[in-house]
Amino acid sequence: HGRDVVVADDEPALVAAVVELLGDPGRRQRLGAAARRLVEARYDWSRCLAPLETLYEPLLARKAGPC
């Protein structure tokens, strides 16, 4: 919370967090940049699909037979 994302427990807390970010362009910029770095590092397509490729490789290597 506060480094890569803003988390709020209820609506008033969310409103307060948004208002705070609107009033602090520097923090807003840092938070946005940190969030983007996190998403690119953790949720990049190649990273997310790697386990599926590992799962499908043996199936793709098999010779397809008649259905």
HUMO-V550636 format. One record per helix or strand of 3 or more residues. SS is the DSSP state (alpha for helix, beta for strand). FROM is the first residue (numbers start at 0). TO is the last residue. Records with the same first field share a line. If there is no record, write none. Layout:
# HUMO-V550636
SS->FROM-TO ; FROM-TO
This chain:
# HUMO-V550636
alpha->10-21 ; 24-41 ; 44-60
